[in-house]
Amino acid sequence: MKTTPFDYLYRSTWQSINKMYNEEAVNQNSIMTIGFVLICIHYKNGTPSTLLGPKMGIEATSLSRTLKKMEEQELIYREKNPEDGRGVLIKLTDKGKEQREISKQLVLKFNQTVEENLTPKQIETFKVVTETIQELIDKKLIF
């Protein structure tokens, strides 16, 4: 029996999810990456800029361009980190908080819709498979 490779299934599914979110972001005059950044910034306290890239899996240069665009759109502002004088906190403006809520609702709708169409056993199996693949990668047991 021939099966579809796991990496193909993940990649093609992620591309479909990515396309879906980007299409919806366009309806909000935005892009998916901006919505993702907004969700990753702590609502009240902001988030150190050095933590955003690793948290999101985005390269520093791409993140810098995105943050610059978000500043231009008045979604975020930068503030000196009081706990680390060398660091910068990325904080949400009121407009950024509004856009964050829209992004959050879209993600919640996606998750709710998927959950409503799967059994608890399917969800648990998906989580176990995903965690196993992540462990294999983290432990460098594949390459």
C-alpha angles and dihedrals in degrees: 000000000000116000132194111256115256093232091055092051092050095043096047092044092049090049089053092048090047092051092047093051092044091051090051092045089055088057086057092046091249143091130249094248092059091051090050092050091048091054092049094054113091107250098227109016102035123225130265108256090229091062098050098071097051091040091056101032092240125140116246095245093052091046092050091053091047093048091049090052090047091052090050089052089049093239095124142016133198124239131181110260107245091205094050116030091200094053135080129219119216108217133185123245119216088263089050091051090053092049090045090057091051091050091046092052091051091052091047091050091051092050094044093050093049092046091050090055098049132065119240088251092054091049092050092047091050091051093048093048092047093047091048092052090048091050091050089052095044092050090046091235093143103046 
